[in-house]
Amino acid sequence: MTGAGAQGGAPGSDRRVLVGVTGGIAIYKAVELVRGLAREGFAATVVTTAAARRFVTPLTFAAVSRGPVLDDESAWQSTGGWFEHIDAAREADVMVVAPATANTLAKMAAGIADNLLTAVYLAFRGPVIVAPTMNWAMYEHPATQENLRRLAGRGVEVLPTGRGELACGEEGLGRMAEPEAILAAVRRAFAVAAEGPLCGRRVVVTAGGTRERIDAVRYVGNRSSGKMGRALADEAYLRGAEVTLVATHAVEGAPYTTVPVESAEEMAAAVRESTAAADVLVMAAAVADFRPREAEPGKIERGQRETLGLELERTVDVLAAAARPGLLRVAFAAEAGPRIDRAREKKAAKGVDLLVFNDVLAEGVGIGADENEITILTGDREIHVSRRDKRACAAAVLDAVEEALP
Ligand code: CTP
């Protein structure tokens, strides 16, 4: 498995997930799971059992996965048939079965292949994750427990079930894992199986705009949302890197180390520490160039003032302070206008390995937006990445990083 190409996004993504869906009431969470996968740029292919179709029509899964849904019926009716469907399904990188009923788990454990889903499981050679769901008594039955142990013993990741009210009205263990927990397992499976150039490398990413204190409640800041930095950190994680994200905003659900900071000074300290043994530093953060010379410990009162002067001083240059042999540094240059000339000068002046240029005045991209349009300046090339999802832009930046790594 290698890193995603510049296209990213689903469909067309080169991270393929096969989602096996069986007939359990928790199937509504599977719809949410497939939606989440598509949102994160995975190409999801859904395979359902006949029982699953009684709960949710294939149309629902086709809509959320933006692709065809495979099942026994379609396998027999469409051209190619059964074996072509199995082949198509096993091309995926990761397989997840959610919800996984006691019946399907038993078949998987025994190697029974009497429907497309279980046949695909037998033919599949990548990582498999199952999210069991059933009535508590069925779950606790020694037969089910033995099947789960057998599957786990073969390397299948069996997600824990939750306790609570079950569809049958009884209380107990048997609730399916939440879609976010299943998504996390899918991401982890990709990270573990990754084998590209970033695999095992230590990557530090900074994100967001720094806040420089004026007084106890006010600060000088900027409009950076931190989305580009988050996308870069997520993408590096999926490529198997050991990621640290130094961010000025709350980062939810990140599967890697995050270090919260506020000011340029704090960011510099965190970057210094985390890059000590790192291979790559990606400075996506919008670091304030100036900060108030003196921050008031209390709150500046309005009083009778008509004006308020703030004297600003330069902040530390985080990127420059982190420079050391063996650390590949990536700078960002957000310019007001199509100033690629300024970006080129900046790259030379800062002595960085790569520089990512974007025009913050261009419509629909840049600060706060979900999309970006960038030009990556490498040692010998300028790679233009037309307007697209920030996740796909992150993939293009990391492609360039991989190429530049010694
Ligand atoms: N940067 C930094 N420390 C600072 C200011 C910026 O590490 N104190 C980093 C940014 O994270 C970015 C790169 O330097 O990766 C370029 O930032 P930018 O503000 O565009 O560059 P400046 O050198 O500040 O140039 P100018 O403000 O004149 O455009």
Boltz pocket constraint, residues with backbone or C-beta under 6 A from the ligand:
constraints:
  - pocket:
      binder: B
      contacts: [[A, 264], [A, 283], [A, 284], [A, 285], [A, 286], [A, 287], [A, 288], [A, 289], [A, 315], [A, 316], [A, 317], [A, 318], [A, 319], [A, 320], [A, 330], [A, 331], [A, 332], [A, 333], [A, 334]]
      max_distance: 6.0
